[in-house]
Amino acid sequence: MEEQPKVKMSKHVCACGPILTNISGNPLLDIIAVLDDADSLTILKGLMRKEVRSPFPDGLYGMDPQRTNKALRGLLRAGLVNSRVEGPDHIYYIHVERFKELKEFVDGLVNNQAEKA
């Protein structure tokens, strides 16, 4: 039986392992905190149009690689972005389920049904 050559992963920000264990007991605060970053918003706006494939040695959306990776790590920690493996690359996409808590919060503010005093 011939051994298959191991596929070398491209350089990427990994969504596996300890990065996802940093989600706190207050996910809404995690989400709002990461949205308070212009680079994170830039990545989310880009991912709304199209998923991205690693590696990105020139960065994404006009940002250098360091800014891109820092913002992507924050989005991964907050659970707003996820990735899947395709061959040697990771494909990054918006984790829609994670935004449902934020949507409920904003809907509650917009459609305020608070009991009147």
Jmol script that loads the backbone (N, CA, C; Angstrom):
load data "model"
ATOM      1  N   MET A   1       0.846  -1.182   0.000  1.00  0.00           N
ATOM      2  CA  MET A   1       0.000   0.000   0.000  1.00  0.00           C
ATOM      3  C   MET A   1       0.890   1.244   0.000  1.00  0.00           C
ATOM      4  N   GLU A   2       0.661   2.101  -0.953  1.00  0.00           N
ATOM      5  CA  GLU A   2       1.470   3.304  -1.098  1.00  0.00           C
ATOM      6  C   GLU A   2       0.979   4.396  -0.164  1.00  0.00           C
ATOM      7  N   GLU A   3       1.914   5.006   0.537  1.00  0.00           N
ATOM      8  CA  GLU A   3       1.545   6.070   1.475  1.00  0.00           C
ATOM      9  C   GLU A   3       1.300   7.368   0.713  1.00  0.00           C
ATOM     10  N   GLN A   4       0.181   8.036   1.033  1.00  0.00           N
ATOM     11  CA  GLN A   4      -0.167   9.301   0.395  1.00  0.00           C
ATOM     12  C   GLN A   4       0.700  10.412   0.981  1.00  0.00           C
ATOM     13  N   PRO A   5       1.198  11.304   0.124  1.00  0.00           N
ATOM     14  CA  PRO A   5       1.982  12.421   0.666  1.00  0.00           C
ATOM     15  C   PRO A   5       1.091  13.337   1.497  1.00  0.00           C
ATOM     16  N   LYS A   6       1.643  13.815   2.594  1.00  0.00           N
ATOM     17  CA  LYS A   6       0.884  14.692   3.483  1.00  0.00           C
ATOM     18  C   LYS A   6       0.761  16.077   2.850  1.00  0.00           C
ATOM     19  N   VAL A   7      -0.466  16.598   2.823  1.00  0.00           N
ATOM     20  CA  VAL A   7      -0.716  17.921   2.260  1.00  0.00           C
ATOM     21  C   VAL A   7      -0.278  18.964   3.280  1.00  0.00           C
ATOM     22  N   LYS A   8       0.577  19.875   2.848  1.00  0.00           N
ATOM     23  CA  LYS A   8       1.044  20.939   3.739  1.00  0.00           C
ATOM     24  C   LYS A   8       0.012  22.064   3.744  1.00  0.00           C
ATOM     25  N   MET A   9      -0.428  22.447   4.937  1.00  0.00           N
ATOM     26  CA  MET A   9      -1.422  23.512   5.069  1.00  0.00           C
ATOM     27  C   MET A   9      -0.803  24.849   4.682  1.00  0.00           C
ATOM     28  N   SER A  10      -1.605  25.681   4.041  1.00  0.00           N
ATOM     29  CA  SER A  10      -1.152  27.031   3.716  1.00  0.00           C
ATOM     30  C   SER A  10      -1.110  27.861   4.998  1.00  0.00           C
ATOM     31  N   LYS A  11      -0.389  28.962   4.959  1.00  0.00           N
ATOM     32  CA  LYS A  11      -0.327  29.859   6.124  1.00  0.00           C
ATOM     33  C   LYS A  11      -1.724  30.437   6.343  1.00  0.00           C
ATOM     34  N   HIS A  12      -2.209  30.319   7.573  1.00  0.00           N
ATOM     35  CA  HIS A  12      -3.577  30.747   7.862  1.00  0.00           C
ATOM     36  C   HIS A  12      -3.724  31.082   9.340  1.00  0.00           C
ATOM     37  N   VAL A  13      -4.836  31.718   9.675  1.00  0.00           N
ATOM     38  CA  VAL A  13      -5.216  31.948  11.066  1.00  0.00           C
ATOM     39  C   VAL A  13      -6.133  30.795  11.422  1.00  0.00           C
ATOM     40  N   CYS A  14      -5.684  29.929  12.304  1.00  0.00           N
ATOM     41  CA  CYS A  14      -6.401  28.692  12.573  1.00  0.00           C
ATOM     42  C   CYS A  14      -7.593  28.916  13.503  1.00  0.00           C
ATOM     43  N   ALA A  15      -8.718  28.320  13.125  1.00  0.00           N
ATOM     44  CA  ALA A  15      -9.929  28.403  13.941  1.00  0.00           C
ATOM     45  C   ALA A  15     -10.070  27.161  14.806  1.00  0.00           C
ATOM     46  N   CYS A  16      -9.051  26.327  14.820  1.00  0.00           N
ATOM     47  CA  CYS A  16      -9.081  25.099  15.604  1.00  0.00           C
ATOM     48  C   CYS A  16      -8.401  25.346  16.949  1.00  0.00           C
ATOM     49  N   GLY A  17      -8.628  24.459  17.863  1.00  0.00           N
ATOM     50  CA  GLY A  17      -7.886  24.490  19.109  1.00  0.00           C
ATOM     51  C   GLY A  17      -8.268  25.591  20.072  1.00  0.00           C
ATOM     52  N   PRO A  18      -7.282  26.133  20.801  1.00  0.00           N
ATOM     53  CA  PRO A  18      -7.565  27.010  21.939  1.00  0.00           C
ATOM     54  C   PRO A  18      -8.179  28.361  21.593  1.00  0.00           C
ATOM     55  N   ILE A  19      -8.114  28.802  20.341  1.00  0.00           N
ATOM     56  CA  ILE A  19      -8.664  30.124  20.015  1.00  0.00           C
ATOM     57  C   ILE A  19     -10.156  30.192  20.330  1.00  0.00           C
ATOM     58  N   LEU A  20     -10.871  29.086  20.176  1.00  0.00           N
ATOM     59  CA  LEU A  20     -12.312  29.112  20.401  1.00  0.00           C
ATOM     60  C   LEU A  20     -12.694  28.892  21.858  1.00  0.00           C
ATOM     61  N   THR A  21     -11.738  28.607  22.718  1.00  0.00           N
ATOM     62  CA  THR A  21     -12.058  28.419  24.131  1.00  0.00           C
ATOM     63  C   THR A  21     -12.099  29.749  24.877  1.00  0.00           C
ATOM     64  N   ASN A  22     -11.859  30.839  24.167  1.00  0.00           N
ATOM     65  CA  ASN A  22     -11.824  32.154  24.805  1.00  0.00           C
ATOM     66  C   ASN A  22     -13.177  32.845  24.843  1.00  0.00           C
ATOM     67  N   ILE A  23     -14.239  32.196  24.359  1.00  0.00           N
ATOM     68  CA  ILE A  23     -15.562  32.806  24.385  1.00  0.00           C
ATOM     69  C   ILE A  23     -15.999  32.884  25.842  1.00  0.00           C
ATOM     70  N   SER A  24     -16.385  34.066  26.277  1.00  0.00           N
ATOM     71  CA  SER A  24     -16.711  34.284  27.687  1.00  0.00           C
ATOM     72  C   SER A  24     -18.139  33.855  27.995  1.00  0.00           C
ATOM     73  N   GLY A  25     -18.517  34.075  29.226  1.00  0.00           N
ATOM     74  CA  GLY A  25     -19.884  33.796  29.645  1.00  0.00           C
ATOM     75  C   GLY A  25     -20.858  34.860  29.183  1.00  0.00           C
ATOM     76  N   ASN A  26     -20.365  35.931  28.583  1.00  0.00           N
ATOM     77  CA  ASN A  26     -21.218  37.006  28.093  1.00  0.00           C
ATOM     78  C   ASN A  26     -20.969  37.194  26.595  1.00  0.00           C
ATOM     79  N   PRO A  27     -21.546  36.299  25.768  1.00  0.00           N
ATOM     80  CA  PRO A  27     -21.264  36.358  24.334  1.00  0.00           C
ATOM     81  C   PRO A  27     -21.679  37.671  23.682  1.00  0.00           C
ATOM     82  N   LEU A  28     -22.722  38.307  24.166  1.00  0.00           N
ATOM     83  CA  LEU A  28     -23.152  39.578  23.586  1.00  0.00           C
ATOM     84  C   LEU A  28     -22.057  40.633  23.746  1.00  0.00           C
ATOM     85  N   LEU A  29     -21.420  40.660  24.909  1.00  0.00           N
ATOM     86  CA  LEU A  29     -20.320  41.599  25.138  1.00  0.00           C
ATOM     87  C   LEU A  29     -19.131  41.278  24.230  1.00  0.00           C
ATOM     88  N   ASP A  30     -18.834  39.989  24.038  1.00  0.00           N
ATOM     89  CA  ASP A  30     -17.759  39.586  23.123  1.00  0.00           C
ATOM     90  C   ASP A  30     -18.022  40.119  21.718  1.00  0.00           C
ATOM     91  N   ILE A  31     -19.260  39.976  21.265  1.00  0.00           N
ATOM     92  CA  ILE A  31     -19.635  40.400  19.918  1.00  0.00           C
ATOM     93  C   ILE A  31     -19.512  41.915  19.781  1.00  0.00           C
ATOM     94  N   ILE A  32     -20.087  42.643  20.728  1.00  0.00           N
ATOM     95  CA  ILE A  32     -20.065  44.107  20.656  1.00  0.00           C
ATOM     96  C   ILE A  32     -18.630  44.626  20.736  1.00  0.00           C
ATOM     97  N   ALA A  33     -17.803  44.009  21.570  1.00  0.00           N
ATOM     98  CA  ALA A  33     -16.409  44.444  21.714  1.00  0.00           C
ATOM     99  C   ALA A  33     -15.644  44.294  20.404  1.00  0.00           C
ATOM    100  N   VAL A  34     -15.808  43.183  19.713  1.00  0.00           N
ATOM    101  CA  VAL A  34     -15.070  42.981  18.461  1.00  0.00           C
ATOM    102  C   VAL A  34     -15.620  43.875  17.348  1.00  0.00           C
ATOM    103  N   LEU A  35     -16.894  44.232  17.419  1.00  0.00           N
ATOM    104  CA  LEU A  35     -17.475  45.121  16.412  1.00  0.00           C
ATOM    105  C   LEU A  35     -17.029  46.570  16.601  1.00  0.00           C
ATOM    106  N   ASP A  36     -16.359  46.845  17.718  1.00  0.00           N
ATOM    107  CA  ASP A  36     -15.835  48.185  17.994  1.00  0.00           C
ATOM    108  C   ASP A  36     -14.443  48.373  17.375  1.00  0.00           C
ATOM    109  N   ASP A  37     -14.130  47.566  16.378  1.00  0.00           N
ATOM    110  CA  ASP A  37     -12.833  47.622  15.714  1.00  0.00           C
ATOM    111  C   ASP A  37     -13.055  47.794  14.210  1.00  0.00           C
ATOM    112  N   ALA A  38     -12.506  48.858  13.644  1.00  0.00           N
ATOM    113  CA  ALA A  38     -12.720  49.170  12.223  1.00  0.00           C
ATOM    114  C   ALA A  38     -12.225  48.052  11.307  1.00  0.00           C
ATOM    115  N   ASP A  39     -11.096  47.425  11.656  1.00  0.00           N
ATOM    116  CA  ASP A  39     -10.566  46.353  10.810  1.00  0.00           C
ATOM    117  C   ASP A  39     -11.481  45.129  10.827  1.00  0.00           C
ATOM    118  N   SER A  40     -12.036  44.821  11.992  1.00  0.00           N
ATOM    119  CA  SER A  40     -12.982  43.703  12.086  1.00  0.00           C
ATOM    120  C   SER A  40     -14.215  43.972  11.234  1.00  0.00           C
ATOM    121  N   LEU A  41     -14.714  45.200  11.288  1.00  0.00           N
ATOM    122  CA  LEU A  41     -15.871  45.556  10.459  1.00  0.00           C
ATOM    123  C   LEU A  41     -15.531  45.461   8.975  1.00  0.00           C
ATOM    124  N   THR A  42     -14.325  45.859   8.607  1.00  0.00           N
ATOM    125  CA  THR A  42     -13.898  45.765   7.210  1.00  0.00           C
ATOM    126  C   THR A  42     -13.913  44.315   6.740  1.00  0.00           C
ATOM    127  N   ILE A  43     -13.391  43.415   7.563  1.00  0.00           N
ATOM    128  CA  ILE A  43     -13.388  41.996   7.196  1.00  0.00           C
ATOM    129  C   ILE A  43     -14.811  41.468   7.090  1.00  0.00           C
ATOM    130  N   LEU A  44     -15.669  41.804   8.056  1.00  0.00           N
ATOM    131  CA  LEU A  44     -17.053  41.331   7.996  1.00  0.00           C
ATOM    132  C   LEU A  44     -17.766  41.835   6.743  1.00  0.00           C
ATOM    133  N   LYS A  45     -17.555  43.098   6.394  1.00  0.00           N
ATOM    134  CA  LYS A  45     -18.176  43.643   5.178  1.00  0.00           C
ATOM    135  C   LYS A  45     -17.691  42.891   3.942  1.00  0.00           C
ATOM    136  N   GLY A  46     -16.408  42.563   3.915  1.00  0.00           N
ATOM    137  CA  GLY A  46     -15.869  41.793   2.796  1.00  0.00           C
ATOM    138  C   GLY A  46     -16.438  40.390   2.740  1.00  0.00           C
ATOM    139  N   LEU A  47     -16.555  39.748   3.909  1.00  0.00           N
ATOM    140  CA  LEU A  47     -17.091  38.386   3.957  1.00  0.00           C
ATOM    141  C   LEU A  47     -18.581  38.339   3.637  1.00  0.00           C
ATOM    142  N   MET A  48     -19.262  39.461   3.786  1.00  0.00           N
ATOM    143  CA  MET A  48     -20.672  39.514   3.381  1.00  0.00           C
ATOM    144  C   MET A  48     -20.791  39.364   1.863  1.00  0.00           C
ATOM    145  N   ARG A  49     -19.760  39.772   1.136  1.00  0.00           N
ATOM    146  CA  ARG A  49     -19.767  39.677  -0.325  1.00  0.00           C
ATOM    147  C   ARG A  49     -19.218  38.343  -0.818  1.00  0.00           C
ATOM    148  N   LYS A  50     -18.138  37.851  -0.151  1.00  0.00           N
ATOM    149  CA  LYS A  50     -17.487  36.641  -0.643  1.00  0.00           C
ATOM    150  C   LYS A  50     -16.606  36.036   0.443  1.00  0.00           C
ATOM    151  N   GLU A  51     -16.642  34.710   0.566  1.00  0.00           N
ATOM    152  CA  GLU A  51     -15.734  34.014   1.470  1.00  0.00           C
ATOM    153  C   GLU A  51     -14.303  34.206   0.979  1.00  0.00           C
ATOM    154  N   VAL A  52     -13.330  34.081   1.890  1.00  0.00           N
ATOM    155  CA  VAL A  52     -11.927  34.230   1.494  1.00  0.00           C
ATOM    156  C   VAL A  52     -11.148  32.962   1.794  1.00  0.00           C
ATOM    157  N   ARG A  53     -10.137  32.730   0.985  1.00  0.00           N
ATOM    158  CA  ARG A  53      -9.289  31.542   1.083  1.00  0.00           C
ATOM    159  C   ARG A  53      -7.896  31.958   1.544  1.00  0.00           C
ATOM    160  N   SER A  54      -7.345  31.209   2.515  1.00  0.00           N
ATOM    161  CA  SER A  54      -5.960  31.443   2.928  1.00  0.00           C
ATOM    162  C   SER A  54      -5.035  30.853   1.863  1.00  0.00           C
ATOM    163  N   PRO A  55      -3.829  31.330   1.774  1.00  0.00           N
ATOM    164  CA  PRO A  55      -3.214  32.407   2.536  1.00  0.00           C
ATOM    165  C   PRO A  55      -3.526  33.765   1.918  1.00  0.00           C
ATOM    166  N   PHE A  56      -3.283  34.800   2.672  1.00  0.00           N
ATOM    167  CA  PHE A  56      -3.408  36.168   2.161  1.00  0.00           C
ATOM    168  C   PHE A  56      -2.154  36.944   2.563  1.00  0.00           C
ATOM    169  N   PRO A  57      -1.046  36.690   1.844  1.00  0.00           N
ATOM    170  CA  PRO A  57       0.233  37.318   2.192  1.00  0.00           C
ATOM    171  C   PRO A  57       0.231  38.835   2.046  1.00  0.00           C
ATOM    172  N   ASP A  58      -0.692  39.360   1.251  1.00  0.00           N
ATOM    173  CA  ASP A  58      -0.780  40.816   1.082  1.00  0.00           C
ATOM    174  C   ASP A  58      -1.882  41.420   1.937  1.00  0.00           C
ATOM    175  N   GLY A  59      -2.468  40.622   2.831  1.00  0.00           N
ATOM    176  CA  GLY A  59      -3.571  41.091   3.654  1.00  0.00           C
ATOM    177  C   GLY A  59      -4.882  41.039   2.885  1.00  0.00           C
ATOM    178  N   LEU A  60      -5.909  41.608   3.476  1.00  0.00           N
ATOM    179  CA  LEU A  60      -7.240  41.633   2.863  1.00  0.00           C
ATOM    180  C   LEU A  60      -7.798  43.045   2.899  1.00  0.00           C
ATOM    181  N   TYR A  61      -8.574  43.380   1.904  1.00  0.00           N
ATOM    182  CA  TYR A  61      -9.374  44.613   1.883  1.00  0.00           C
ATOM    183  C   TYR A  61      -8.554  45.869   2.183  1.00  0.00           C
ATOM    184  N   GLY A  62      -7.335  45.908   1.639  1.00  0.00           N
ATOM    185  CA  GLY A  62      -6.491  47.087   1.816  1.00  0.00           C
ATOM    186  C   GLY A  62      -5.702  47.123   3.113  1.00  0.00           C
ATOM    187  N   MET A  63      -5.828  46.092   3.937  1.00  0.00           N
ATOM    188  CA  MET A  63      -5.074  46.034   5.200  1.00  0.00           C
ATOM    189  C   MET A  63      -3.827  45.184   5.001  1.00  0.00           C
ATOM    190  N   ASP A  64      -2.766  45.486   5.745  1.00  0.00           N
ATOM    191  CA  ASP A  64      -1.569  44.658   5.663  1.00  0.00           C
ATOM    192  C   ASP A  64      -1.830  43.329   6.379  1.00  0.00           C
ATOM    193  N   PRO A  65      -0.940  42.340   6.198  1.00  0.00           N
ATOM    194  CA  PRO A  65      -1.171  41.019   6.794  1.00  0.00           C
ATOM    195  C   PRO A  65      -1.322  41.037   8.319  1.00  0.00           C
ATOM    196  N   GLN A  66      -0.552  41.879   9.008  1.00  0.00           N
ATOM    197  CA  GLN A  66      -0.633  41.917  10.473  1.00  0.00           C
ATOM    198  C   GLN A  66      -2.006  42.405  10.935  1.00  0.00           C
ATOM    199  N   ARG A  67      -2.489  43.479  10.338  1.00  0.00           N
ATOM    200  CA  ARG A  67      -3.822  43.997  10.701  1.00  0.00           C
ATOM    201  C   ARG A  67      -4.901  42.973  10.361  1.00  0.00           C
ATOM    202  N   THR A  68      -4.765  42.353   9.194  1.00  0.00           N
ATOM    203  CA  THR A  68      -5.738  41.347   8.770  1.00  0.00           C
ATOM    204  C   THR A  68      -5.793  40.205   9.773  1.00  0.00           C
ATOM    205  N   ASN A  69      -4.632  39.659  10.128  1.00  0.00           N
ATOM    206  CA  ASN A  69      -4.586  38.518  11.042  1.00  0.00           C
ATOM    207  C   ASN A  69      -5.100  38.880  12.428  1.00  0.00           C
ATOM    208  N   LYS A  70      -4.756  40.059  12.915  1.00  0.00           N
ATOM    209  CA  LYS A  70      -5.222  40.492  14.240  1.00  0.00           C
ATOM    210  C   LYS A  70      -6.747  40.599  14.261  1.00  0.00           C
ATOM    211  N   ALA A  71      -7.316  41.237  13.246  1.00  0.00           N
ATOM    212  CA  ALA A  71      -8.773  41.385  13.190  1.00  0.00           C
ATOM    213  C   ALA A  71      -9.450  40.029  13.021  1.00  0.00           C
ATOM    214  N   LEU A  72      -8.875  39.176  12.190  1.00  0.00           N
ATOM    215  CA  LEU A  72      -9.459  37.854  11.967  1.00  0.00           C
ATOM    216  C   LEU A  72      -9.424  37.019  13.241  1.00  0.00           C
ATOM    217  N   ARG A  73      -8.347  37.106  14.004  1.00  0.00           N
ATOM    218  CA  ARG A  73      -8.281  36.383  15.286  1.00  0.00           C
ATOM    219  C   ARG A  73      -9.382  36.858  16.241  1.00  0.00           C
ATOM    220  N   GLY A  74      -9.588  38.167  16.311  1.00  0.00           N
ATOM    221  CA  GLY A  74     -10.651  38.692  17.173  1.00  0.00           C
ATOM    222  C   GLY A  74     -12.021  38.197  16.747  1.00  0.00           C
ATOM    223  N   LEU A  75     -12.267  38.177  15.452  1.00  0.00           N
ATOM    224  CA  LEU A  75     -13.555  37.694  14.936  1.00  0.00           C
ATOM    225  C   LEU A  75     -13.731  36.206  15.207  1.00  0.00           C
ATOM    226  N   LEU A  76     -12.652  35.442  15.085  1.00  0.00           N
ATOM    227  CA  LEU A  76     -12.713  34.009  15.386  1.00  0.00           C
ATOM    228  C   LEU A  76     -12.982  33.786  16.873  1.00  0.00           C
ATOM    229  N   ARG A  77     -12.291  34.536  17.745  1.00  0.00           N
ATOM    230  CA  ARG A  77     -12.496  34.400  19.198  1.00  0.00           C
ATOM    231  C   ARG A  77     -13.930  34.719  19.599  1.00  0.00           C
ATOM    232  N   ALA A  78     -14.508  35.719  18.960  1.00  0.00           N
ATOM    233  CA  ALA A  78     -15.893  36.096  19.265  1.00  0.00           C
ATOM    234  C   ALA A  78     -16.891  35.148  18.610  1.00  0.00           C
ATOM    235  N   GLY A  79     -16.396  34.273  17.750  1.00  0.00           N
ATOM    236  CA  GLY A  79     -17.274  33.309  17.093  1.00  0.00           C
ATOM    237  C   GLY A  79     -18.031  33.882  15.906  1.00  0.00           C
ATOM    238  N   LEU A  80     -17.657  35.071  15.443  1.00  0.00           N
ATOM    239  CA  LEU A  80     -18.378  35.705  14.338  1.00  0.00           C
ATOM    240  C   LEU A  80     -17.920  35.210  12.977  1.00  0.00           C
ATOM    241  N   VAL A  81     -16.717  34.671  12.920  1.00  0.00           N
ATOM    242  CA  VAL A  81     -16.176  34.103  11.690  1.00  0.00           C
ATOM    243  C   VAL A  81     -15.747  32.680  12.003  1.00  0.00           C
ATOM    244  N   ASN A  82     -15.905  31.810  11.026  1.00  0.00           N
ATOM    245  CA  ASN A  82     -15.481  30.426  11.167  1.00  0.00           C
ATOM    246  C   ASN A  82     -14.696  30.059   9.927  1.00  0.00           C
ATOM    247  N   SER A  83     -14.127  28.862   9.920  1.00  0.00           N
ATOM    248  CA  SER A  83     -13.404  28.416   8.735  1.00  0.00           C
ATOM    249  C   SER A  83     -13.631  26.936   8.515  1.00  0.00           C
ATOM    250  N   ARG A  84     -13.405  26.531   7.275  1.00  0.00           N
ATOM    251  CA  ARG A  84     -13.426  25.116   6.928  1.00  0.00           C
ATOM    252  C   ARG A  84     -12.163  24.849   6.112  1.00  0.00           C
ATOM    253  N   VAL A  85     -11.705  23.617   6.145  1.00  0.00           N
ATOM    254  CA  VAL A  85     -10.491  23.246   5.432  1.00  0.00           C
ATOM    255  C   VAL A  85     -10.861  22.725   4.050  1.00  0.00           C
ATOM    256  N   GLU A  86     -10.174  23.234   3.037  1.00  0.00           N
ATOM    257  CA  GLU A  86     -10.282  22.725   1.670  1.00  0.00           C
ATOM    258  C   GLU A  86      -8.870  22.529   1.159  1.00  0.00           C
ATOM    259  N   GLY A  87      -8.444  21.273   1.082  1.00  0.00           N
ATOM    260  CA  GLY A  87      -7.071  20.996   0.670  1.00  0.00           C
ATOM    261  C   GLY A  87      -6.109  21.629   1.649  1.00  0.00           C
ATOM    262  N   PRO A  88      -5.125  22.366   1.156  1.00  0.00           N
ATOM    263  CA  PRO A  88      -4.148  22.976   2.059  1.00  0.00           C
ATOM    264  C   PRO A  88      -4.614  24.317   2.636  1.00  0.00           C
ATOM    265  N   ASP A  89      -5.780  24.777   2.236  1.00  0.00           N
ATOM    266  CA  ASP A  89      -6.239  26.113   2.618  1.00  0.00           C
ATOM    267  C   ASP A  89      -7.386  26.078   3.621  1.00  0.00           C
ATOM    268  N   HIS A  90      -7.575  27.208   4.272  1.00  0.00           N
ATOM    269  CA  HIS A  90      -8.760  27.436   5.093  1.00  0.00           C
ATOM    270  C   HIS A  90      -9.630  28.435   4.350  1.00  0.00           C
ATOM    271  N   ILE A  91     -10.934  28.208   4.382  1.00  0.00           N
ATOM    272  CA  ILE A  91     -11.901  29.126   3.792  1.00  0.00           C
ATOM    273  C   ILE A  91     -12.611  29.799   4.961  1.00  0.00           C
ATOM    274  N   TYR A  92     -12.580  31.127   5.002  1.00  0.00           N
ATOM    275  CA  TYR A  92     -13.191  31.890   6.094  1.00  0.00           C
ATOM    276  C   TYR A  92     -14.544  32.420   5.654  1.00  0.00           C
ATOM    277  N   TYR A  93     -15.520  32.336   6.565  1.00  0.00           N
ATOM    278  CA  TYR A  93     -16.886  32.768   6.264  1.00  0.00           C
ATOM    279  C   TYR A  93     -17.557  33.267   7.539  1.00  0.00           C
ATOM    280  N   ILE A  94     -18.640  34.005   7.364  1.00  0.00           N
ATOM    281  CA  ILE A  94     -19.399  34.531   8.503  1.00  0.00           C
ATOM    282  C   ILE A  94     -20.151  33.396   9.183  1.00  0.00           C
ATOM    283  N   HIS A  95     -20.052  33.337  10.500  1.00  0.00           N
ATOM    284  CA  HIS A  95     -20.769  32.346  11.302  1.00  0.00           C
ATOM    285  C   HIS A  95     -22.127  32.951  11.686  1.00  0.00           C
ATOM    286  N   VAL A  96     -23.090  32.768  10.813  1.00  0.00           N
ATOM    287  CA  VAL A  96     -24.396  33.432  10.916  1.00  0.00           C
ATOM    288  C   VAL A  96     -25.084  33.157  12.252  1.00  0.00           C
ATOM    289  N   GLU A  97     -25.014  31.936  12.736  1.00  0.00           N
ATOM    290  CA  GLU A  97     -25.698  31.570  13.989  1.00  0.00           C
ATOM    291  C   GLU A  97     -25.289  32.477  15.143  1.00  0.00           C
ATOM    292  N   ARG A  98     -24.037  32.869  15.149  1.00  0.00           N
ATOM    293  CA  ARG A  98     -23.504  33.661  16.265  1.00  0.00           C
ATOM    294  C   ARG A  98     -24.101  35.067  16.300  1.00  0.00           C
ATOM    295  N   PHE A  99     -24.582  35.548  15.162  1.00  0.00           N
ATOM    296  CA  PHE A  99     -25.159  36.889  15.105  1.00  0.00           C
ATOM    297  C   PHE A  99     -26.602  36.923  15.609  1.00  0.00           C
ATOM    298  N   LYS A 100     -27.213  35.763  15.825  1.00  0.00           N
ATOM    299  CA  LYS A 100     -28.620  35.736  16.238  1.00  0.00           C
ATOM    300  C   LYS A 100     -28.824  36.401  17.595  1.00  0.00           C
ATOM    301  N   GLU A 101     -27.879  36.222  18.506  1.00  0.00           N
ATOM    302  CA  GLU A 101     -27.988  36.860  19.822  1.00  0.00           C
ATOM    303  C   GLU A 101     -27.946  38.381  19.691  1.00  0.00           C
ATOM    304  N   LEU A 102     -27.071  38.881  18.828  1.00  0.00           N
ATOM    305  CA  LEU A 102     -26.991  40.322  18.585  1.00  0.00           C
ATOM    306  C   LEU A 102     -28.279  40.820  17.928  1.00  0.00           C
ATOM    307  N   LYS A 103     -28.810  40.059  16.996  1.00  0.00           N
ATOM    308  CA  LYS A 103     -30.053  40.437  16.316  1.00  0.00           C
ATOM    309  C   LYS A 103     -31.202  40.545  17.316  1.00  0.00           C
ATOM    310  N   GLU A 104     -31.310  39.567  18.211  1.00  0.00           N
ATOM    311  CA  GLU A 104     -32.368  39.605  19.230  1.00  0.00           C
ATOM    312  C   GLU A 104     -32.223  40.839  20.114  1.00  0.00           C
ATOM    313  N   PHE A 105     -30.990  41.160  20.489  1.00  0.00           N
ATOM    314  CA  PHE A 105     -30.728  42.325  21.329  1.00  0.00           C
ATOM    315  C   PHE A 105     -31.131  43.611  20.611  1.00  0.00           C
ATOM    316  N   VAL A 106     -30.681  43.768  19.371  1.00  0.00           N
ATOM    317  CA  VAL A 106     -30.993  44.980  18.605  1.00  0.00           C
ATOM    318  C   VAL A 106     -32.487  45.058  18.322  1.00  0.00           C
ATOM    319  N   ASP A 107     -33.110  43.935  17.961  1.00  0.00           N
ATOM    320  CA  ASP A 107     -34.561  43.929  17.743  1.00  0.00           C
ATOM    321  C   ASP A 107     -35.299  44.373  19.004  1.00  0.00           C
ATOM    322  N   GLY A 108     -34.816  43.927  20.173  1.00  0.00           N
ATOM    323  CA  GLY A 108     -35.430  44.325  21.435  1.00  0.00           C
ATOM    324  C   GLY A 108     -35.311  45.817  21.692  1.00  0.00           C
ATOM    325  N   LEU A 109     -34.198  46.399  21.264  1.00  0.00           N
ATOM    326  CA  LEU A 109     -34.018  47.846  21.414  1.00  0.00           C
ATOM    327  C   LEU A 109     -34.896  48.615  20.433  1.00  0.00           C
ATOM    328  N   VAL A 110     -34.919  48.166  19.191  1.00  0.00           N
ATOM    329  CA  VAL A 110     -35.670  48.862  18.141  1.00  0.00           C
ATOM    330  C   VAL A 110     -37.175  48.742  18.368  1.00  0.00           C
ATOM    331  N   ASN A 111     -37.608  47.576  18.774  1.00  0.00           N
ATOM    332  CA  ASN A 111     -39.035  47.321  18.989  1.00  0.00           C
ATOM    333  C   ASN A 111     -39.340  47.301  20.479  1.00  0.00           C
ATOM    334  N   ASN A 112     -38.866  48.284  21.190  1.00  0.00           N
ATOM    335  CA  ASN A 112     -38.956  48.325  22.641  1.00  0.00           C
ATOM    336  C   ASN A 112     -40.393  48.123  23.113  1.00  0.00           C
ATOM    337  N   GLN A 113     -40.575  47.061  23.861  1.00  0.00           N
ATOM    338  CA  GLN A 113     -41.883  46.739  24.431  1.00  0.00           C
ATOM    339  C   GLN A 113     -41.826  46.808  25.959  1.00  0.00           C
ATOM    340  N   ALA A 114     -40.950  47.654  26.470  1.00  0.00           N
ATOM    341  CA  ALA A 114     -40.781  47.763  27.919  1.00  0.00           C
ATOM    342  C   ALA A 114     -42.091  48.182  28.571  1.00  0.00           C
ATOM    343  N   GLU A 115     -42.314  47.608  29.733  1.00  0.00           N
ATOM    344  CA  GLU A 115     -43.497  47.975  30.511  1.00  0.00           C
ATOM    345  C   GLU A 115     -43.361  49.438  30.923  1.00  0.00           C
ATOM    346  N   LYS A 116     -44.411  50.188  30.758  1.00  0.00           N
ATOM    347  CA  LYS A 116     -44.397  51.613  31.104  1.00  0.00           C
ATOM    348  C   LYS A 116     -44.421  51.791  32.613  1.00  0.00           C
ATOM    349  N   ALA A 117     -43.705  52.769  33.097  1.00  0.00           N
ATOM    350  CA  ALA A 117     -43.634  53.046  34.539  1.00  0.00           C
ATOM    351  C   ALA A 117     -44.887  53.760  34.998  1.00  0.00           C
TER     352      ALA A 117
END
end "model"
wireframe off; spacefill off
backbone 0.3
color backbone group
